[in-house]
Every structure is written in structure tokens, then in C-alpha cells.
Amino acid sequence: MFLTKNKKTKALVIGISLAISASFAVAGCGSNGQQAQHQGAQVKAMQVIQQDTPLTSEFAGQIVGKDEVKVQSKVSGNVVEKYVTGGQFVQAGQPLYKIDSRQYESAVLQAQANLAQSEATLSNAETDLNRYRQLLSSQAIAEQTVATQQAQVNSYSAQASANAALLRKAQQDLADTVIYAPMSGQLSVDDVAVGTFAAAGNTNLVTIGSSNPVFAQFSISESDYLKFMNNAAMQGGNGMSPTVSITLSDGTVYPIDGQIVQSDRALSNNTGTLTVKALFDNPDGLLLPGMFARVRLSGEVVPNAILVPQRAVQQLLGKSFVMVVGEDGKSKAQAVTLGDKVGSYYIIKDGLTAADVVVVEGLSNLQEGVDLTVTMVTADDMGFSLTSDPTLFDSNTIAAADSKK
């Protein structure tokens, strides 16, 4: 009996101890929960930016040569001499190739002989005509004889003129056996080798293109086109006149601005876009045809524009709003009116001032009226910029987009 009572007592003590421990544990959890609630939601926020902001638009573009010619031979024959190499810079009129000229030299000699014969025949006929006219004046021959001889002279004269034309053609063909550069520029590396048979007007011997200046070709949407035209009209212009700059695929900004010089006459039926060309000076030859580039058009400047990062803007049921850090340290949903996109930002037309602080990170499931624990950040900390993300326009992205057209 004594052992039984001791066991019951021992079990009771153990049970009480466990209950007390559980109570402390529950109390501890409640304390931590209240502490977490007191700390508030962890967010990152930044001050609204206010500054003069140029409205810019960026487009995927490609560098193309201003002038490019596929050089072909005007006569057929084997290439027997080559005076240049691929990639070489040449001047207009510089010899490039020579076609086998033997048959064309023979053609010139034949044409010269035919012309000499026809001129001799014509000379004899003209001599006879002059004698007949003298005889006619003394009424020694009939007038019909003179008329017949005159017709003969006309026929021989026409034949001589035809042979003279054939001689000029043979001489031109002979001269065309040497192919000259039609313009100054750089040769491509598609040049053919000596021994290649060149078919007249069919075989491309080499491609030559100018390297300064060059075009940056890109396509803009119908809405962008109308925006530029409206801005130009408000500024008293009569066409698109924004400042044009390009950024190369490695992120380098090309130091020389360009100007829009050509635009297509109609929107593409397939893409609904307008093809535009901007002309850039290329004195150092840095820009090569085929290179990809981001084309930036800068026009109107919005004075004292209110800027917030795009990632801070939320949209619900057609309305746009941002979470603002209130004076009481709590989250506050603020409705805003959005303007143009500029790089990583939206221009805010209405709803914010430069004194506001907006939440840029930690917005997931964040509701209005929640206590906030705010970490202030800057645009540099978050990687925000007034220029677009260069990865959006790298060569792989553009090539993939082109392949889908």
C-alpha cells in the first residue's frame, strides 16, 4: 500500500510539472506574437522623386548600311584577275576584277573591219552619185538613174552607221571586262575567287557598302507615331523631330546623336508598325551593319514630374494605387493617375507629392492600415533607372522576336 501511494503521488507531481511547463510555453508564444505584431510588416520604401523628366521611348533597332551595292559583271566570262581582297576599303572607280577579254578583243577587231568595209562601199557609192549628177546636168543619163544611186547611197550610209554602233558596243564590252567600284566603301567578304565564271547581270562578284553615315532602323507602333506627330505639331514642327540616340548591345551609349530622315509610307500589314530610319555619323566605323541597338527617342520634357517605380504601382478593377507610409507609420492605399512610363518609373499625374514615401518591396498581401517596419532605400539600391532595362533589347531577344514575325 505504501508503494502504491508513493507511485500515485509521484505521478501527480509529474503531471503538475508538465502543466506548468506548458503554461509557460503558451505564455512565451503569446509574448513573441505580440512582439512580432508590434514590430509591423517588414517593407522597403523610398521617397517619391520630383525632377524635370524627358519623355523617352525605346525600340529594338538594327544598324543598316546607308548604301549597299552587289557588284556584278556586265559581260560574261571567267575572272582572270582580282585586284582587291574581302573587307578592303575602296574608292569609287577603283578596279576590282578583270574578266577574260580575248573574245571581246576579237569582237572589236571584227566590228572595226565591218565598219571599214561599209564605209568603203559608201564612199564608192557617193563617188558614183556625184558623177551621175554631172552627167544628168548635161542630160547624158536619165534622172531615174540618179535617184536610184541616191537610194543606194542612203542604204550604204545606214549600214555604215549600224556597223559604227556595233563597234561602239564591242568597245564597251571590252572596257566592261574590267569591273570598277561603283562607289566608295568597304567590301564584304563574299568576294569570289579568280577562275569563277561570271554570268553577265547574274553573278554577284562582291558586295560593297558605305560605312559613314549609317542608318539605325526600327519600328514604332501606331500610337507612338501619333504621339510624336502631336508633339511636333504642338512645337510648331511638321513631322517627327525627337532627339535620337542609340545604346549598343554591351550597354555603351553611342556618343553621336542621330536624326530621323526616313519613314515608311504605310504601316506594316503584318505587325501594324511603321518602319523608321535614323541617320548617324560613323566617322570611326564603330557601327557595323547588322549590329543590334536600342534606339531612344527623346522629345518633350515634363517639368517637375512626380516619379514612382513601376513596381510600386498596383492595379485593381481598372484603378491604380500605391501603398504610402503614413505619418502614423501605417500603410495607406493612395489612388494615383498614371502618366507615361520612363525607364523603371511611372510619371504620376495626380495623387502624390514629393513629400510622400511609397512602398517598393514587401507589397505581397500588404493591406491598408498595417503597422510598418520601414527600411528606406534609394533608386541605386533597387537598381531603378530612367533608362530601360538593357536585357530587354539584347541580340538574342531581338532575334527571337524577328523569327516570330
VEXDREN-2710 file (C-alpha; in Angstrom, 1 decimal):
% VEXDREN-2710
k/r/px/py/pz
1/MET/0.0/0.0/0.0
2/PHE/2.8/2.4/0.8
3/LEU/4.4/1.7/-2.6
4/THR/1.1/2.3/-4.3
5/LYS/0.6/5.7/-2.6
6/ASN/4.1/6.7/-3.5
7/LYS/3.6/6.0/-7.1
8/LYS/0.3/8.0/-7.2
9/THR/2.0/10.9/-5.5
10/LYS/4.9/10.8/-7.9
11/ALA/2.6/10.7/-11.0
12/LEU/0.7/13.7/-9.7
13/VAL/3.8/15.7/-9.2
14/ILE/5.0/14.9/-12.7
15/GLY/1.6/15.9/-14.2
16/ILE/1.6/19.3/-12.3
17/SER/5.1/20.0/-13.6
18/LEU/4.1/19.3/-17.2
19/ALA/1.1/21.6/-16.9
20/ILE/3.2/24.4/-15.5
21/SER/5.7/24.0/-18.3
22/ALA/3.0/24.1/-20.9
23/SER/1.6/27.3/-19.4
24/PHE/4.9/29.0/-19.6
25/ALA/5.4/27.8/-23.2
26/VAL/2.0/29.2/-24.2
27/ALA/2.7/32.4/-22.4
28/GLY/6.1/32.6/-24.3
29/CYS/4.4/32.1/-27.6
30/GLY/1.9/34.8/-26.9
31/SER/4.6/37.2/-26.0
32/ASN/6.6/36.6/-29.2
33/GLY/3.4/37.0/-31.3
34/GLN/2.6/40.3/-29.7
35/GLN/6.2/41.4/-30.2
36/ALA/6.1/40.5/-34.0
37/GLN/2.8/42.3/-34.3
38/HIS/4.3/45.3/-32.6
39/GLN/7.3/45.3/-35.0
40/GLY/4.9/45.5/-38.0
41/ALA/5.3/44.3/-41.6
42/GLN/8.8/44.5/-43.0
43/VAL/8.9/46.7/-46.1
44/LYS/11.3/48.7/-48.2
45/ALA/10.2/52.2/-49.2
46/MET/11.7/55.2/-51.0
47/GLN/11.0/58.9/-51.3
48/VAL/9.0/60.0/-54.3
49/ILE/11.2/61.6/-56.9
50/GLN/10.4/65.0/-58.4
51/GLN/12.5/66.3/-61.3
52/ASP/12.4/67.6/-64.9
53/THR/11.9/64.4/-66.9
54/PRO/12.2/64.0/-70.7
55/LEU/9.7/61.7/-72.2
56/THR/11.6/58.9/-73.9
57/SER/10.6/55.8/-75.9
58/GLU/12.9/52.9/-76.6
59/PHE/12.7/50.5/-79.5
60/ALA/14.7/47.5/-80.7
61/GLY/16.7/48.5/-83.7
62/GLN/19.4/47.3/-86.1
63/ILE/22.2/49.1/-87.9
64/VAL/21.9/49.0/-91.7
65/GLY/24.2/50.5/-94.4
66/LYS/23.1/53.7/-96.0
67/ASP/24.2/52.5/-99.4
68/GLU/24.9/48.9/-100.4
69/VAL/25.5/47.5/-103.9
70/LYS/26.0/44.0/-105.2
71/VAL/28.7/44.2/-107.8
72/GLN/28.0/42.2/-111.0
73/SER/29.7/42.0/-114.3
74/LYS/28.1/43.4/-117.5
75/VAL/29.8/40.8/-119.6
76/SER/30.2/37.0/-119.2
77/GLY/33.5/35.2/-118.8
78/ASN/36.0/33.8/-116.3
79/VAL/37.6/36.0/-113.7
80/VAL/41.3/36.2/-114.6
81/GLU/42.5/38.9/-112.3
82/LYS/41.4/40.2/-108.8
83/TYR/42.7/43.5/-107.6
84/VAL/41.2/43.6/-104.1
85/THR/40.5/41.4/-101.1
86/GLY/37.4/41.0/-98.9
87/GLY/36.9/43.6/-96.2
88/GLN/39.1/46.2/-98.0
89/PHE/38.1/49.8/-98.3
90/VAL/37.9/51.0/-101.9
91/GLN/37.3/54.3/-103.7
92/ALA/34.8/54.9/-106.4
93/GLY/36.3/54.0/-109.8
94/GLN/38.9/51.6/-108.3
95/PRO/39.4/48.4/-110.3
96/LEU/38.1/45.3/-108.6
97/TYR/38.1/42.4/-111.1
98/LYS/39.1/41.6/-114.7
99/ILE/37.1/39.2/-116.9
100/ASP/38.8/37.2/-119.7
101/SER/38.9/39.7/-122.6
102/ARG/40.1/37.7/-125.5
103/GLN/36.7/37.1/-127.2
104/TYR/35.8/40.8/-126.7
105/GLU/39.1/41.9/-128.3
106/SER/38.3/39.8/-131.3
107/ALA/34.8/41.2/-131.4
108/VAL/36.3/44.8/-131.6
109/LEU/38.6/43.8/-134.4
110/GLN/35.7/42.2/-136.3
111/ALA/33.5/45.3/-135.8
112/GLN/36.3/47.6/-137.0
113/ALA/36.7/45.5/-140.2
114/ASN/32.9/45.6/-140.9
115/LEU/32.8/49.3/-140.3
116/ALA/35.8/49.9/-142.6
117/GLN/34.2/47.8/-145.4
118/SER/30.8/49.5/-145.1
119/GLU/32.5/52.9/-145.2
120/ALA/34.5/52.0/-148.3
121/THR/31.3/50.8/-150.0
122/LEU/29.6/54.0/-149.0
123/SER/32.5/56.1/-150.4
124/ASN/32.3/54.4/-153.8
125/ALA/28.6/54.8/-154.0
126/GLU/28.9/58.5/-153.1
127/THR/31.6/58.9/-155.9
128/ASP/29.2/57.3/-158.4
129/LEU/26.4/59.6/-157.3
130/ASN/28.5/62.7/-157.8
131/ARG/29.4/61.5/-161.4
132/TYR/25.8/60.7/-162.2
133/ARG/24.7/64.2/-161.1
134/GLN/27.3/65.7/-163.5
135/LEU/26.0/63.5/-166.4
136/LEU/22.5/64.4/-165.5
137/SER/23.3/68.2/-165.8
138/SER/24.4/67.5/-169.4
139/GLN/21.4/65.3/-169.9
140/ALA/23.7/62.3/-170.6
141/ILE/21.7/59.9/-168.3
142/ALA/18.2/59.6/-167.1
143/GLU/17.1/61.2/-163.9
144/GLN/15.9/57.8/-162.6
145/THR/19.5/56.6/-162.6
146/VAL/20.5/59.4/-160.3
147/ALA/17.5/58.7/-158.0
148/THR/18.4/55.0/-157.8
149/GLN/22.0/55.8/-157.0
150/GLN/20.9/58.2/-154.3
151/ALA/18.8/55.5/-152.6
152/GLN/21.8/53.2/-152.8
153/VAL/24.0/55.7/-151.1
154/ASN/21.4/56.1/-148.3
155/SER/21.3/52.4/-147.8
156/TYR/25.1/52.1/-147.5
157/SER/25.2/55.1/-145.1
158/ALA/22.7/53.4/-142.8
159/GLN/24.8/50.2/-142.9
160/ALA/27.9/52.2/-142.0
161/SER/26.1/53.8/-139.1
162/ALA/24.9/50.3/-137.9
163/ASN/28.4/49.0/-138.1
164/ALA/29.7/52.0/-136.2
165/ALA/27.2/51.3/-133.4
166/LEU/28.3/47.6/-133.3
167/LEU/31.9/48.8/-133.0
168/ARG/31.0/51.1/-130.0
169/LYS/29.1/48.1/-128.4
170/ALA/32.2/45.8/-128.9
171/GLN/34.4/48.5/-127.4
172/GLN/32.1/49.0/-124.4
173/ASP/32.0/45.2/-123.8
174/LEU/35.8/45.2/-123.9
175/ALA/36.0/48.0/-121.4
176/ASP/33.5/46.2/-119.2
177/THR/35.9/43.3/-118.8
178/VAL/37.4/45.4/-116.0
179/ILE/34.9/45.9/-113.1
180/TYR/35.3/49.1/-111.2
181/ALA/33.9/50.1/-107.8
182/PRO/30.6/51.9/-108.3
183/MET/31.0/53.8/-105.0
184/SER/33.4/54.3/-102.1
185/GLY/33.0/52.0/-99.2
186/GLN/34.1/48.7/-97.7
187/LEU/33.9/45.3/-99.4
188/SER/32.2/42.4/-97.8
189/VAL/34.0/39.0/-97.5
190/ASP/31.7/37.4/-100.0
191/ASP/34.1/38.2/-102.9
192/VAL/34.6/35.5/-105.5
193/ALA/37.9/33.9/-106.4
194/VAL/39.9/34.0/-109.6
195/GLY/38.7/31.4/-112.1
196/THR/35.0/31.9/-111.2
197/PHE/32.7/32.2/-114.2
198/ALA/30.7/35.4/-114.0
199/ALA/27.4/35.4/-115.9
200/ALA/26.5/38.9/-117.1
201/GLY/24.0/40.6/-114.7
202/ASN/23.6/37.4/-112.6
203/THR/26.8/36.6/-110.7
204/ASN/27.5/38.7/-107.6
205/LEU/31.2/39.3/-107.5
206/VAL/31.3/41.2/-104.2
207/THR/29.1/43.4/-102.1
208/ILE/30.2/47.0/-101.3
209/GLY/28.6/49.3/-98.8
210/SER/29.3/52.7/-97.3
211/SER/30.2/52.8/-93.6
212/ASN/29.7/56.5/-92.9
213/PRO/27.0/57.5/-92.3
214/VAL/24.7/54.5/-91.4
215/PHE/21.1/54.0/-90.6
216/ALA/19.6/52.8/-87.4
217/GLN/16.3/51.1/-88.5
218/PHE/13.5/50.4/-86.1
219/SER/9.7/50.1/-86.0
220/ILE/7.3/52.1/-83.9
221/SER/3.6/51.5/-83.1
222/GLU/0.7/53.5/-84.4
223/SER/0.2/55.1/-81.0
224/ASP/3.8/56.1/-80.7
225/TYR/3.7/57.6/-84.2
226/LEU/0.6/59.7/-83.4
227/LYS/2.2/60.9/-80.1
228/PHE/5.4/62.1/-81.9
229/MET/3.3/63.8/-84.6
230/ASN/1.1/65.5/-81.9
231/ASN/4.2/66.7/-80.0
232/ALA/5.8/68.0/-83.2
233/ALA/2.5/69.9/-84.1
234/MET/2.4/71.5/-80.6
235/GLN/6.0/72.6/-81.0
236/GLY/5.3/74.1/-84.4
237/GLY/7.0/71.4/-86.4
238/ASN/5.7/69.5/-89.4
239/GLY/6.9/66.0/-88.7
240/MET/8.7/63.7/-86.2
241/SER/11.6/65.6/-84.7
242/PRO/12.7/63.9/-81.5
243/THR/16.3/63.6/-80.4
244/VAL/17.6/60.1/-81.4
245/SER/20.3/58.2/-79.6
246/ILE/21.3/54.6/-79.6
247/THR/22.7/52.2/-77.0
248/LEU/24.8/49.2/-78.2
249/SER/24.4/45.6/-77.1
250/ASP/27.2/46.0/-74.5
251/GLY/25.4/48.9/-72.8
252/THR/27.6/51.5/-74.4
253/VAL/25.8/54.7/-75.4
254/TYR/26.9/55.9/-78.8
255/PRO/28.4/59.4/-78.4
256/ILE/26.8/60.9/-81.5
257/ASP/23.1/61.7/-81.8
258/GLY/21.2/61.0/-85.0
259/GLN/18.1/62.3/-86.7
260/ILE/15.1/60.7/-88.3
261/VAL/15.4/61.0/-92.1
262/GLN/13.1/58.3/-93.5
263/SER/9.9/56.7/-92.5
264/ASP/7.8/54.2/-94.5
265/ARG/4.7/55.3/-96.4
266/ALA/2.4/52.9/-94.5
267/LEU/2.1/50.7/-91.5
268/SER/3.0/47.1/-92.0
269/ASN/0.0/44.8/-92.6
270/ASN/1.6/42.0/-90.5
271/THR/2.9/43.9/-87.5
272/GLY/0.9/47.2/-87.6
273/THR/4.1/49.1/-87.1
274/LEU/5.9/51.9/-89.0
275/THR/9.5/51.3/-90.2
276/VAL/11.7/54.3/-89.4
277/LYS/15.3/55.1/-90.2
278/ALA/17.6/57.5/-88.3
279/LEU/20.9/58.6/-89.8
280/PHE/24.0/58.5/-87.6
281/ASP/27.5/59.8/-88.5
282/ASN/30.0/57.0/-88.1
283/PRO/33.5/58.6/-88.6
284/ASP/35.3/55.8/-86.7
285/GLY/33.5/52.9/-88.2
286/LEU/32.2/51.7/-84.9
287/LEU/28.7/51.0/-86.1
288/LEU/28.6/48.0/-88.4
289/PRO/25.6/46.9/-90.5
290/GLY/23.8/44.1/-88.8
291/MET/24.5/45.3/-85.2
292/PHE/21.6/45.4/-82.8
293/ALA/21.0/48.6/-80.8
294/ARG/18.4/50.2/-78.6
295/VAL/17.0/53.3/-80.2
296/ARG/15.9/56.0/-77.8
297/LEU/13.6/58.9/-78.9
298/SER/13.6/61.8/-76.6
299/GLY/11.2/64.7/-77.1
300/GLU/9.0/66.7/-74.7
301/VAL/10.4/67.4/-71.2
302/VAL/7.9/67.3/-68.3
303/PRO/8.9/69.9/-65.7
304/ASN/8.9/68.8/-62.0
305/ALA/7.5/65.4/-62.8
306/ILE/6.5/63.1/-59.9
307/LEU/8.1/59.7/-60.4
308/VAL/7.4/56.4/-58.6
309/PRO/8.9/53.0/-59.5
310/GLN/6.6/50.9/-61.7
311/ARG/6.9/48.0/-59.2
312/ALA/5.3/50.2/-56.5
313/VAL/2.1/50.6/-58.6
314/GLN/-0.7/48.1/-58.1
315/GLN/-3.8/47.9/-60.2
316/LEU/-7.3/46.6/-59.2
317/LEU/-10.5/46.9/-61.1
318/GLY/-9.1/49.4/-63.5
319/LYS/-7.8/51.6/-60.7
320/SER/-4.1/52.3/-59.9
321/PHE/-2.8/52.9/-56.4
322/VAL/0.4/52.8/-54.4
323/MET/1.0/51.9/-50.7
324/VAL/2.2/55.0/-48.9
325/VAL/3.9/55.1/-45.5
326/GLY/1.5/57.2/-43.4
327/GLU/2.5/59.7/-40.7
328/ASP/1.4/57.1/-38.1
329/GLY/3.7/54.5/-39.5
330/LYS/0.9/52.5/-41.0
331/SER/0.3/51.5/-44.7
332/LYS/-2.1/53.7/-46.6
333/ALA/-3.5/52.9/-50.1
334/GLN/-3.3/56.0/-52.3
335/ALA/-5.1/56.2/-55.6
336/VAL/-2.9/57.7/-58.4
337/THR/-3.3/58.7/-62.1
338/LEU/-0.6/57.3/-64.2
339/GLY/1.2/59.1/-67.0
340/ASP/4.0/57.9/-69.3
341/LYS/6.5/55.2/-68.5
342/VAL/10.1/56.5/-68.3
343/GLY/12.6/53.7/-67.7
344/SER/11.8/52.0/-64.3
345/TYR/9.2/54.7/-63.4
346/TYR/5.8/56.0/-64.0
347/ILE/5.1/59.7/-64.2
348/ILE/2.3/60.3/-61.7
349/LYS/-0.2/62.9/-62.9
350/ASP/-2.3/63.1/-59.7
351/GLY/-2.4/61.5/-56.2
352/LEU/1.2/62.0/-54.8
353/THR/3.5/64.8/-53.8
354/ALA/7.3/64.9/-53.4
355/ALA/6.9/64.5/-49.7
356/ASP/5.3/61.0/-49.9
357/VAL/7.1/57.8/-49.2
358/VAL/6.0/54.8/-51.2
359/VAL/6.5/51.1/-50.5
360/VAL/8.6/49.4/-53.2
361/GLU/9.2/46.0/-51.7
362/GLY/7.0/43.8/-49.4
363/LEU/3.8/44.5/-51.1
364/SER/2.6/40.9/-51.2
365/ASN/-0.5/40.6/-49.1
366/LEU/0.1/44.0/-47.6
367/GLN/-3.2/45.6/-46.6
368/GLU/-4.1/49.1/-45.7
369/GLY/-3.8/50.1/-42.0
370/VAL/-1.0/47.7/-41.2
371/ASP/1.9/48.8/-38.9
372/LEU/5.1/49.0/-40.9
373/THR/8.7/48.5/-40.1
374/VAL/10.3/50.6/-42.9
375/THR/13.8/50.3/-44.4
376/MET/14.4/53.3/-46.5
377/VAL/16.2/52.6/-49.8
378/THR/17.4/54.7/-52.8
379/ALA/16.9/54.2/-56.6
380/ASP/20.5/53.0/-56.8
381/ASP/19.9/50.4/-54.1
382/MET/16.9/49.0/-56.0
383/GLY/18.5/49.3/-59.5
384/PHE/15.9/51.7/-60.7
385/SER/16.8/53.9/-63.7
386/LEU/15.3/56.4/-66.1
387/THR/16.5/54.2/-68.9
388/SER/15.0/50.8/-69.9
389/ASP/16.5/47.5/-68.8
390/PRO/19.2/46.7/-71.5
391/THR/18.4/43.0/-71.2
392/LEU/15.0/43.7/-72.9
393/PHE/16.8/44.6/-76.1
394/ASP/19.8/42.2/-76.3
395/SER/20.5/40.5/-79.6
396/ASN/19.0/37.1/-78.6
397/THR/15.7/38.7/-77.7
398/ILE/15.6/40.7/-80.9
399/ALA/16.5/37.6/-83.0
400/ALA/13.8/35.6/-81.3
401/ALA/11.3/38.4/-81.9
402/ASP/12.3/38.6/-85.6
403/SER/11.9/34.8/-86.0
404/LYS/8.3/35.0/-84.9
405/LYS/7.3/37.6/-87.5
END
